[in-house]
Structure formats: structure tokens, C-alpha cells
Amino acid sequence: MFENEILKRIKVEGFEASDLVSMLEVPKDTEKGDIALPCFRFAKALRKSPVQIANDLKENFDDCRFLESVEAVGGYLNFKLNRVAVAKELETVLQQGENYGASKEGAGKTVCIDFSSVNIAKPFHIGHLSTTVIGGALYRIFEKLGYKVVGINHLGDWGTQFGKLIVAFHKWGNREEIEKGGVVALNKIYVKYHQEAEKDPSLDDEARAWFKRIEDGDKTALDLFYWFKEITLLEVGKIYDRLKIKFDSYDGESFYNDKMQPVLDILEQKGLLVEDNGAKIVKLDDYDMPPCLLVKADGATLYATRDLAAAYYRRATYDFTKCLYVVAYQQNLHFRQLFKVLELMDFSGYEDMEHINFGMVSLEDGSMSSREGRVVWLKDVLDQAVDKARLIISEKNPNAEDCEQIANSVGIGAVVFSALWNNRIKDIVFSFDKVLNFDGETAPYIQYTHARCCSLLRKGGEPDVLKVDYNAIANNEGYEVVKSILAFPNAIEQSAQMREPCVVSRHIVDLAEKFNRFYISNRIVDCEECERDARLLLAKVTAQTLKAGLSLLGIDAPVIM
Ligand code: ARG
């Protein structure tokens, strides 16, 4: 808003608005101004001294209503903003309501986001939290910027584990128990299989034979395969609902069974596919990578083969401008290989594929191991967080009517936020006490601030925009809140550009902190008549912005806490 008004008055060849934004500084001595623009980098293009340039550019700002003053000092332009004029922008924010922060930047463009991508019959454990919520947040962030987004759950629904499951089911399973126990029950017999197969390797032969029957389309085998899939999807569907996650496609690995041959043919034609002890590989020595194995000696295809087919399918089906894969950094090599092979194949737009990697989540009380069945199920983590939130809420606000709903929003929000707070690549050690802290860098803290704003509005009534005197929020604390609200759209854009939901998380924590500072030092309801409307307006747009930010992250904003 006010930034754009400043930027459009700086015309230097070779410098786009986006370059200029990154050049803007906040002067150390705020007495000098609110924003400074160093003119040194313009010297070459304009063939003048920075001092001269600053002096010349200054002329362009005579009519800028957001400015109190502009000064050219030692090659810098120092801008002092007119706080009242800037604060008046809140009216536009209010008018935009839920649309605030939305843009048309992505109009006509499609982004595919491959995220969560769970494995059938395997536990949905805390390790899947990050891909699920980072993917979900990116989905909503790109959507907000006007992109068409296709959320894809590339299910891990193919492989020998299905043969193992069938053997396990025949030996130790029971239909009723599994119908009732869901994935947990399935996982139990799967773990048992691994324990038994260690003692009796002939089980693996049986498993291979069963998997072969699935591949050959044998009805008994296929029925079981679909049943395992259904049970898993039913269970993960419940978790997706709780996390407010949706997908546009569940086309997973098995979907590509009949779509790999054409891709292998292209590789063959281009002379990229070479035989290696009966297997087929693409050599990548020239790129300092191990070969990409695509067909095993027994003819079986692999994870990478399916991903190649998926890339072609997505290109043809969705015509994406970007295809993002939200997958842990353990698969860095897989994606480097995949993208390189696509490049060698002249796959159009291989540069549009991006691996959005992230670190690991472990629990404070020791990590987990899925082999021995010592997994931490995501469902249990969510349940526990909600239980703990319920306790806290009932202490803080014993009369709250919708305690159950609030506990849900707070508990689940806290878990979701914990995976969206840091730069993706950082490993996270999860602690219930930390994520549920109402006074930290957490979702409950933001939710609490939002509820505080709502409560102020209940007490003070709706602000009358026509009566607002912006001087009442132009003091230092108020002005900080105003600036933070006005910078929210930039945060969304930056977050999309960097594929980092934490830019939004950090922005709204910062806004909440600034609002609370304002709240402590300024009366809002109980103030002079002439101040009230401005301060209530500030509370209202703060609530609106916090809610919008939370909603991008997939987190509720209860009005009472
Ligand atoms: N199912 C895989 C796993 O759990 C993740 C799949 C990611 N997506 C992809 N297209 N490879 O490791």
C-alpha cells in the first residue's frame, strides 16, 4: 500500500519494484525516518553520484500523501511517514474483510502440490505431520494468491508389503477385528509378520507369491488389496478432517502401473536406459549421483519409475507452472535423481519441479521406530493435545460454553503450528508443554490474542468508521500494529515465494505481540469517546488479520477462550 506509493516514484532503469523492496531499509535512528532507500546501487545505471541521485529522486515525492517528509542525506533518501495517513489504510483492510491479502498474482497458473502421500497399511505417525501441514498451508497460500492448486496424495499403495500383509492376514488376522481396529490392527499383524519372518524366511516367498497374484490381477488378492487400502483411507481421512486438509487427487503409485512403459520407451529411444546385471538403470555418474534404478532384474518397477510416470501424467493432465513435492530431506537424493533424469529426457519444464524438503519431528521423550512397532501415532498426539488443552481451558475459563470445541481448536492448532513455526529444514523436537504454552510463540498465543480482540469488540461494540480519529492509534505502540497489519499481504507473497509457511506464522505472532503491547499501554474500551472508535477498529482489523493468517495455516480462531 504505502510502500507501493513510494516505490512507484522511484524509476531507475533495470530496477523492478521487487528489487526496490529488498533495498528498503529501516534506519537505525528512527528519528531520521521510518524507511530509508540507499541510492548507491543506482549510480552505475544513472551515471551520477548517489548524493546527486538522492537529491534528484526527492523531487518525485512532493505529492505522496503517505509522507510527512523526505530528506536526501549522504546518498540516502529518508522517508518519514505520515502516521495518520498510513493508519487510514486500515479502512481498506476492513473493507476487504476475508479477502485481505488475496491477489491475482497466480491467475491462470496451476501449482501441483504432492504432499502427505501416506503409505497404505502403515501407521500415520508423527513423522507425517510436517508434510501434511506444510503441504496444506502451501495449498491455501497459493490459492490465496489466485493460483489454481491441485493437491495430490501420491499414495504409497504398491509394493511387496501388500504380499506380506496378505500372508499376515491369513495367518493372524481376523476380518472383524481389523474392521474394528483399522490401521492400528493392520499394522499389528504387519509388525508380527516381520518378527516371524526373521525366524522363518519362507514367509517372504509366500509374500512374494501373493504380491505376484496382485500384479497379475487375481481376484482374491486384489480384493484384499483394495480392502487394506479402504481401511487405511478411512482412517487417514479422519485425520485429514481434523487437520482441515483436502486433496484433489489420490492417484498414488498403483495408479501408474499402466503408465510406465511409454516413459521407459522414451528413455530407451534416447539411449539413456542401460542394462546392469539384468536390471535397467540410468547412469548419473556425470552428475555425481548413483544410478537411478528403474526396472529390477525380475522386471519389477520402482518408486522412481512411478515418479517419472507421474511427472508426465501431471504435466499432461494439469499443465502446471510448478509441481512441488513436499517430502522429507531423507529423499533429497531421490528427487535430485528424478529431476536430472527428466532433464536428460528433455521433459518439458523439468525446471518447474521442486523438492520442498523439511526436517524430522521427534518427541521429547525419545525418538521412535516404526520397525518394532514403537510408533507415535499422529491420532494419539492430536488426542493428547486436545485433552491437555481441555484442562487448560477449563481452568482459565470455567464458564466457557463451547469448551469442547475450543479445546479441539486449541489442541490441534497447537500441534499444527509446531510444524509451521520454523524454517522447514530444521529438525523439530516436539513437546506438549511448549506447543500449548499460551504465552509463547505458539498457536494458542495467537488464538488467545484473537479472542482478546473479539472480547474487546463485544464490550466496546463495533467501531464507527466514519468517526475514527486516527491520531488515537498513531502513538508508537499503535503505529507498530498498523504497520504489521499492512505488511501482511507481503508476508503471504514472500511465504509463497520461499515455499515457507513460517513467514506467515512469524508474521502473525509478531502482530499478536505488537497488539498485546498496545493493549497493555492503551485503554481501548474504557477511553475517551473520541479515541474509542479508532482503537476498536485497530482491535477489529487485528482480529481479522490474525484469523486470516491462522486460516492459511489451517488453524481455527475461536472467538472465546
Ligand atoms: N509415500 C512416500 C513416503 O512415505 C512419499 C511419496 C512422496 N511423493 C512422491 N511423488 N514421491 O516416503
Residues whose N, C-alpha, C, O or C-beta is under 5 A from the ligand:
A	BS01	LIG	D114 S117 V118 N119 H154 G156 V327
